[in-house]
Amino acid sequence: MSSPVLKYFPGLSDSQKEQFALLPALYNDWNSKINLISRKDMDHFEERHVLHSLGIAKVISFNKGTKIMDVGTGGGFPGIPLAILFPECEFLLVDSIGKKIMVVNEVARSLGLKNVKAIQMRAEDVKEKFHFVVSRAVTEFPVFYKWVKDKFLKEQMNEIPNGILYLKGGDLQKEFGPMYNHAKVTELKDHFSEDFFESKKVVYFKV
């Protein structure tokens, strides 16, 4: 079966292709020890986890030196796939659950990812600042915004201003409330043809 990642990101280097190719077996192995991903989702792992994470790359191509924090990374999404795609950027992956962070660090080590650091911490307690914060729908957006609103660098180095890139589905207008008017929504169904992406979006919120 051909990889959905290669279908939508044909310009990968050989080492990136190799890293993406290693992900399913690595996560299958870890998932058998620590339940990170449901079995049903594991059957569609590349589409629902790897490609979904890379939806952010359809909104922005991070420039070299960009610092990105992935909040509530779980098993490493969207941080790990993005770190493979953008090897010259720095990624900090945070989650409050220690065993998940342990897996993320082991996966990063197995892949030889030097641009990833994973720590067990709540986002509110992180002292560093970043150009972008990414996440895959860990909580209601207004709550999430409070966690991270003071975590941004003043320096701008990308084609869009620093901000939040949030992978989300469902009724955004209801969830975001008045903040919705300041958000830019990208429909992933416009970029990926698989049915899974029909209701999936990337929300960009400038800080």
Phi and psi in degrees as GROMACS dihedral restraints (atoms count N, CA, C in turn):
[ dihedral_restraints ]
;  ai    aj    ak    al  type     phi  dphi    fc
    3     4     5     6     1   -76.4    20    10
    4     5     6     7     1   149.8    20    10
    6     7     8     9     1   -76.9    20    10
    7     8     9    10     1   130.1    20    10
    9    10    11    12     1   -64.7    20    10
   10    11    12    13     1   -24.9    20    10
   12    13    14    15     1   -65.5    20    10
   13    14    15    16     1   -46.3    20    10
   15    16    17    18     1   -66.1    20    10
   16    17    18    19     1   -30.4    20    10
   18    19    20    21     1   -61.7    20    10
   19    20    21    22     1   -41.8    20    10
   21    22    23    24     1  -100.6    20    10
   22    23    24    25     1   -15.2    20    10
   24    25    26    27     1  -129.7    20    10
   25    26    27    28     1    72.4    20    10
   27    28    29    30     1   -73.5    20    10
   28    29    30    31     1   -15.4    20    10
   30    31    32    33     1   -92.3    20    10
   31    32    33    34     1    25.2    20    10
   33    34    35    36     1   -73.0    20    10
   34    35    36    37     1   149.9    20    10
   36    37    38    39     1   -74.5    20    10
   37    38    39    40     1   166.9    20    10
   39    40    41    42     1   -60.4    20    10
   40    41    42    43     1   -39.5    20    10
   42    43    44    45     1   -68.4    20    10
   43    44    45    46     1   -36.5    20    10
   45    46    47    48     1   -66.1    20    10
   46    47    48    49     1   -42.4    20    10
   48    49    50    51     1   -58.4    20    10
   49    50    51    52     1   -42.2    20    10
   51    52    53    54     1   -64.6    20    10
   52    53    54    55     1   -43.3    20    10
   54    55    56    57     1   -63.1    20    10
   55    56    57    58     1   -45.6    20    10
   57    58    59    60     1   -63.4    20    10
   58    59    60    61     1   -38.0    20    10
   60    61    62    63     1   -65.8    20    10
   61    62    63    64     1   -28.7    20    10
   63    64    65    66     1   -77.3    20    10
   64    65    66    67     1   -21.5    20    10
   66    67    68    69     1   -57.8    20    10
   67    68    69    70     1   -48.9    20    10
   69    70    71    72     1   -57.4    20    10
   70    71    72    73     1   -45.8    20    10
   72    73    74    75     1   -66.8    20    10
   73    74    75    76     1   -40.0    20    10
   75    76    77    78     1   -60.5    20    10
   76    77    78    79     1   -47.2    20    10
   78    79    80    81     1   -72.7    20    10
   79    80    81    82     1   -32.6    20    10
   81    82    83    84     1   -60.2    20    10
   82    83    84    85     1   -44.0    20    10
   84    85    86    87     1   -63.3    20    10
   85    86    87    88     1   -51.5    20    10
   87    88    89    90     1   -64.9    20    10
   88    89    90    91     1   -35.8    20    10
   90    91    92    93     1   -66.0    20    10
   91    92    93    94     1   -26.6    20    10
   93    94    95    96     1   -73.2    20    10
   94    95    96    97     1   -20.9    20    10
   96    97    98    99     1   -98.7    20    10
   97    98    99   100     1   -40.3    20    10
   99   100   101   102     1  -131.5    20    10
  100   101   102   103     1   122.9    20    10
  102   103   104   105     1   -73.6    20    10
  103   104   105   106     1    97.0    20    10
  105   106   107   108     1   -97.6    20    10
  106   107   108   109     1   -38.0    20    10
  108   109   110   111     1  -133.2    20    10
  109   110   111   112     1   136.9    20    10
  111   112   113   114     1   -63.1    20    10
  112   113   114   115     1   151.5    20    10
  114   115   116   117     1   -58.6    20    10
  115   116   117   118     1   -40.7    20    10
  117   118   119   120     1   -60.5    20    10
  118   119   120   121     1   -43.4    20    10
  120   121   122   123     1   -69.6    20    10
  121   122   123   124     1   -32.5    20    10
  123   124   125   126     1   -63.1    20    10
  124   125   126   127     1   -31.5    20    10
  126   127   128   129     1   -66.0    20    10
  127   128   129   130     1   -21.5    20    10
  129   130   131   132     1  -122.0    20    10
  130   131   132   133     1    34.4    20    10
  132   133   134   135     1   -55.0    20    10
  133   134   135   136     1   -49.3    20    10
  135   136   137   138     1   -64.4    20    10
  136   137   138   139     1   -37.9    20    10
  138   139   140   141     1   -74.2    20    10
  139   140   141   142     1   -50.6    20    10
  141   142   143   144     1   -84.2    20    10
  142   143   144   145     1   -17.0    20    10
  144   145   146   147     1  -116.9    20    10
  145   146   147   148     1   -52.7    20    10
  147   148   149   150     1   -74.2    20    10
  148   149   150   151     1   -56.4    20    10
  150   151   152   153     1   -64.7    20    10
  151   152   153   154     1   -39.9    20    10
  153   154   155   156     1   -57.7    20    10
  154   155   156   157     1   -44.2    20    10
  156   157   158   159     1   -59.2    20    10
  157   158   159   160     1   -39.3    20    10
  159   160   161   162     1   -75.5    20    10
  160   161   162   163     1    -5.2    20    10
  162   163   164   165     1   -54.8    20    10
  163   164   165   166     1   -32.1    20    10
  165   166   167   168     1   -60.6    20    10
  166   167   168   169     1   -32.7    20    10
  168   169   170   171     1   -71.9    20    10
  169   170   171   172     1    -8.6    20    10
  171   172   173   174     1   -85.6    20    10
  172   173   174   175     1    -9.0    20    10
  174   175   176   177     1  -102.9    20    10
  175   176   177   178     1   -36.0    20    10
  177   178   179   180     1  -148.2    20    10
  178   179   180   181     1   142.9    20    10
  180   181   182   183     1  -108.5    20    10
  181   182   183   184     1   104.8    20    10
  183   184   185   186     1   -62.0    20    10
  184   185   186   187     1   133.9    20    10
  186   187   188   189     1   -78.0    20    10
  187   188   189   190     1   157.5    20    10
  189   190   191   192     1   -51.9    20    10
  190   191   192   193     1   134.2    20    10
  192   193   194   195     1    89.3    20    10
  193   194   195   196     1    -3.8    20    10
  195   196   197   198     1   -65.6    20    10
  196   197   198   199     1   136.2    20    10
  198   199   200   201     1  -103.8    20    10
  199   200   201   202     1   128.0    20    10
  201   202   203   204     1  -131.0    20    10
  202   203   204   205     1   133.8    20    10
  204   205   206   207     1  -110.5    20    10
  205   206   207   208     1   132.3    20    10
  207   208   209   210     1  -104.8    20    10
  208   209   210   211     1   114.0    20    10
  210   211   212   213     1   -97.4    20    10
  211   212   213   214     1   129.9    20    10
  213   214   215   216     1    68.4    20    10
  214   215   216   217     1    46.2    20    10
  216   217   218   219     1   -65.5    20    10
  217   218   219   220     1   -21.1    20    10
  219   220   221   222     1    61.1    20    10
  220   221   222   223     1  -119.9    20    10
  222   223   224   225     1   -83.3    20    10
  223   224   225   226     1     5.4    20    10
  225   226   227   228     1   115.6    20    10
  226   227   228   229     1    27.7    20    10
  228   229   230   231     1  -124.0    20    10
  229   230   231   232     1   132.5    20    10
  231   232   233   234     1   -87.4    20    10
  232   233   234   235     1     3.5    20    10
  234   235   236   237     1   -59.6    20    10
  235   236   237   238     1   -47.5    20    10
  237   238   239   240     1   -64.4    20    10
  238   239   240   241     1   -51.3    20    10
  240   241   242   243     1   -59.1    20    10
  241   242   243   244     1   -38.7    20    10
  243   244   245   246     1   -67.1    20    10
  244   245   246   247     1   -36.6    20    10
  246   247   248   249     1   -66.6    20    10
  247   248   249   250     1   -33.1    20    10
  249   250   251   252     1   -67.4    20    10
  250   251   252   253     1   -43.8    20    10
  252   253   254   255     1   -70.1    20    10
  253   254   255   256     1   -32.1    20    10
  255   256   257   258     1  -122.4    20    10
  256   257   258   259     1    73.9    20    10
  258   259   260   261     1   -66.9    20    10
  259   260   261   262     1   -15.8    20    10
  261   262   263   264     1   -97.1    20    10
  262   263   264   265     1    11.2    20    10
  264   265   266   267     1  -108.9    20    10
  265   266   267   268     1   158.6    20    10
  267   268   269   270     1  -103.6    20    10
  268   269   270   271     1   132.0    20    10
  270   271   272   273     1  -121.1    20    10
  271   272   273   274     1   129.4    20    10
  273   274   275   276     1  -112.0    20    10
  274   275   276   277     1   119.9    20    10
  276   277   278   279     1  -105.2    20    10
  277   278   279   280     1   123.1    20    10
  279   280   281   282     1  -121.7    20    10
  280   281   282   283     1   143.6    20    10
  282   283   284   285     1  -155.3    20    10
  283   284   285   286     1   150.9    20    10
  285   286   287   288     1   -83.9    20    10
  286   287   288   289     1    -7.8    20    10
  288   289   290   291     1  -102.4    20    10
  289   290   291   292     1   114.2    20    10
  291   292   293   294     1   -59.1    20    10
  292   293   294   295     1   -41.1    20    10
  294   295   296   297     1   -68.8    20    10
  295   296   297   298     1   -28.7    20    10
  297   298   299   300     1   -69.1    20    10
  298   299   300   301     1   -42.6    20    10
  300   301   302   303     1   -63.4    20    10
  301   302   303   304     1   -37.5    20    10
  303   304   305   306     1   -59.4    20    10
  304   305   306   307     1   -44.6    20    10
  306   307   308   309     1   -63.2    20    10
  307   308   309   310     1   -45.2    20    10
  309   310   311   312     1   -58.6    20    10
  310   311   312   313     1   -44.7    20    10
  312   313   314   315     1   -63.6    20    10
  313   314   315   316     1   -38.9    20    10
  315   316   317   318     1   -68.3    20    10
  316   317   318   319     1   -39.8    20    10
  318   319   320   321     1   -63.6    20    10
  319   320   321   322     1   -46.1    20    10
  321   322   323   324     1   -60.0    20    10
  322   323   324   325     1   -40.5    20    10
  324   325   326   327     1   -65.9    20    10
  325   326   327   328     1   -44.8    20    10
  327   328   329   330     1   -61.3    20    10
  328   329   330   331     1   -33.1    20    10
  330   331   332   333     1   -87.2    20    10
  331   332   333   334     1    -9.8    20    10
  333   334   335   336     1    72.0    20    10
  334   335   336   337     1    30.1    20    10
  336   337   338   339     1   -81.6    20    10
  337   338   339   340     1   109.0    20    10
  339   340   341   342     1   -87.8    20    10
  340   341   342   343     1    -8.5    20    10
  342   343   344   345     1  -101.8    20    10
  343   344   345   346     1    17.0    20    10
  345   346   347   348     1  -122.3    20    10
  346   347   348   349     1   132.2    20    10
  348   349   350   351     1  -128.5    20    10
  349   350   351   352     1   133.5    20    10
  351   352   353   354     1  -122.4    20    10
  352   353   354   355     1   131.4    20    10
  354   355   356   357     1  -134.2    20    10
  355   356   357   358     1   147.7    20    10
  357   358   359   360     1   -84.7    20    10
  358   359   360   361     1   108.6    20    10
  360   361   362   363     1  -166.4    20    10
  361   362   363   364     1   153.3    20    10
  363   364   365   366     1   -82.5    20    10
  364   365   366   367     1   143.8    20    10
  366   367   368   369     1   -55.0    20    10
  367   368   369   370     1   -37.3    20    10
  369   370   371   372     1   -61.5    20    10
  370   371   372   373     1   -26.9    20    10
  372   373   374   375     1   -91.2    20    10
  373   374   375   376     1    -5.5    20    10
  375   376   377   378     1   -70.9    20    10
  376   377   378   379     1   130.2    20    10
  378   379   380   381     1   -91.3    20    10
  379   380   381   382     1   -23.9    20    10
  381   382   383   384     1   -69.5    20    10
  382   383   384   385     1   165.2    20    10
  384   385   386   387     1  -122.0    20    10
  385   386   387   388     1   157.5    20    10
  387   388   389   390     1  -138.9    20    10
  388   389   390   391     1   163.3    20    10
  390   391   392   393     1   -79.5    20    10
  391   392   393   394     1   -39.0    20    10
  393   394   395   396     1  -137.9    20    10
  394   395   396   397     1   148.3    20    10
  396   397   398   399     1  -116.6    20    10
  397   398   399   400     1   128.8    20    10
  399   400   401   402     1  -116.3    20    10
  400   401   402   403     1   156.1    20    10
  402   403   404   405     1  -167.1    20    10
  403   404   405   406     1   158.5    20    10
  405   406   407   408     1  -114.0    20    10
  406   407   408   409     1    82.5    20    10
  408   409   410   411     1    44.0    20    10
  409   410   411   412     1    59.5    20    10
  411   412   413   414     1   -80.3    20    10
  412   413   414   415     1   -24.6    20    10
  414   415   416   417     1  -161.0    20    10
  415   416   417   418     1  -179.4    20    10
  417   418   419   420     1   -60.5    20    10
  418   419   420   421     1   140.3    20    10
  420   421   422   423     1   -59.2    20    10
  421   422   423   424     1   -43.3    20    10
  423   424   425   426     1   -59.1    20    10
  424   425   426   427     1   -34.3    20    10
  426   427   428   429     1   -68.1    20    10
  427   428   429   430     1   -46.5    20    10
  429   430   431   432     1   -58.5    20    10
  430   431   432   433     1   -43.6    20    10
  432   433   434   435     1   -58.4    20    10
  433   434   435   436     1   -41.1    20    10
  435   436   437   438     1   -62.4    20    10
  436   437   438   439     1   -37.0    20    10
  438   439   440   441     1   -62.1    20    10
  439   440   441   442     1   -37.5    20    10
  441   442   443   444     1  -115.6    20    10
  442   443   444   445     1    -2.3    20    10
  444   445   446   447     1   -61.2    20    10
  445   446   447   448     1   -22.8    20    10
  447   448   449   450     1  -103.7    20    10
  448   449   450   451     1    19.8    20    10
  450   451   452   453     1  -102.8    20    10
  451   452   453   454     1    19.5    20    10
  453   454   455   456     1  -110.6    20    10
  454   455   456   457     1   140.0    20    10
  456   457   458   459     1   -73.8    20    10
  457   458   459   460     1   151.4    20    10
  459   460   461   462     1   -76.8    20    10
  460   461   462   463     1   -35.0    20    10
  462   463   464   465     1   -60.8    20    10
  463   464   465   466     1   133.1    20    10
  465   466   467   468     1  -108.9    20    10
  466   467   468   469     1   132.5    20    10
  468   469   470   471     1  -142.0    20    10
  469   470   471   472     1    16.3    20    10
  471   472   473   474     1  -128.9    20    10
  472   473   474   475     1   172.4    20    10
  474   475   476   477     1   -71.7    20    10
  475   476   477   478     1   -19.8    20    10
  477   478   479   480     1  -118.8    20    10
  478   479   480   481     1   150.6    20    10
  480   481   482   483     1   -63.1    20    10
  481   482   483   484     1   155.8    20    10
  483   484   485   486     1   -52.3    20    10
  484   485   486   487     1   146.0    20    10
  486   487   488   489     1   174.7    20    10
  487   488   489   490     1  -163.3    20    10
  489   490   491   492     1  -101.5    20    10
  490   491   492   493     1   137.2    20    10
  492   493   494   495     1  -121.7    20    10
  493   494   495   496     1   111.5    20    10
  495   496   497   498     1  -119.4    20    10
  496   497   498   499     1   121.6    20    10
  498   499   500   501     1   -85.1    20    10
  499   500   501   502     1   122.1    20    10
  501   502   503   504     1  -151.8    20    10
  502   503   504   505     1   154.6    20    10
  504   505   506   507     1  -127.9    20    10
  505   506   507   508     1  -176.6    20    10
  507   508   509   510     1    84.6    20    10
  508   509   510   511     1  -164.3    20    10
  510   511   512   513     1   -83.5    20    10
  511   512   513   514     1    92.7    20    10
  513   514   515   516     1   -70.6    20    10
  514   515   516   517     1   -36.7    20    10
  516   517   518   519     1   -59.5    20    10
  517   518   519   520     1   -42.2    20    10
  519   520   521   522     1   -67.0    20    10
  520   521   522   523     1   -44.6    20    10
  522   523   524   525     1   -69.3    20    10
  523   524   525   526     1   -42.1    20    10
  525   526   527   528     1   -79.2    20    10
  526   527   528   529     1   -25.6    20    10
  528   529   530   531     1    61.3    20    10
  529   530   531   532     1  -140.2    20    10
  531   532   533   534     1   -60.0    20    10
  532   533   534   535     1   -23.6    20    10
  534   535   536   537     1   -66.6    20    10
  535   536   537   538     1   -19.8    20    10
  537   538   539   540     1   -59.8    20    10
  538   539   540   541     1   -33.6    20    10
  540   541   542   543     1   -65.2    20    10
  541   542   543   544     1   -19.2    20    10
  543   544   545   546     1  -103.1    20    10
  544   545   546   547     1     2.2    20    10
  546   547   548   549     1   -97.8    20    10
  547   548   549   550     1   148.5    20    10
  549   550   551   552     1  -111.4    20    10
  550   551   552   553     1   121.8    20    10
  552   553   554   555     1  -106.4    20    10
  553   554   555   556     1   127.3    20    10
  555   556   557   558     1  -110.4    20    10
  556   557   558   559     1   124.7    20    10
  558   559   560   561     1   -81.9    20    10
  559   560   561   562     1   121.0    20    10
  561   562   563   564     1   -70.9    20    10
  562   563   564   565     1   -20.3    20    10
  564   565   566   567     1   -65.3    20    10
  565   566   567   568     1   -19.2    20    10
  567   568   569   570     1   -77.3    20    10
  568   569   570   571     1   -13.5    20    10
  570   571   572   573     1  -115.4    20    10
  571   572   573   574     1   -32.2    20    10
  573   574   575   576     1  -122.5    20    10
  574   575   576   577     1   133.8    20    10
  576   577   578   579     1   -87.8    20    10
  577   578   579   580     1   -12.8    20    10
  579   580   581   582     1   -64.4    20    10
  580   581   582   583     1   145.4    20    10
  582   583   584   585     1   -57.2    20    10
  583   584   585   586     1   -32.5    20    10
  585   586   587   588     1   -53.7    20    10
  586   587   588   589     1   -30.2    20    10
  588   589   590   591     1   -90.0    20    10
  589   590   591   592     1     2.9    20    10
  591   592   593   594     1   -52.5    20    10
  592   593   594   595     1   -42.5    20    10
  594   595   596   597     1  -110.2    20    10
  595   596   597   598     1     8.0    20    10
  597   598   599   600     1   -90.3    20    10
  598   599   600   601     1   143.0    20    10
  600   601   602   603     1  -138.0    20    10
  601   602   603   604     1   158.1    20    10
  603   604   605   606     1  -111.8    20    10
  604   605   606   607     1   123.0    20    10
  606   607   608   609     1  -103.3    20    10
  607   608   609   610     1   123.2    20    10
  609   610   611   612     1  -104.7    20    10
  610   611   612   613     1   128.9    20    10
  612   613   614   615     1  -129.5    20    10
  613   614   615   616     1   112.3    20    10
  615   616   617   618     1   -72.6    20    10
  616   617   618   619     1   138.0    20    10
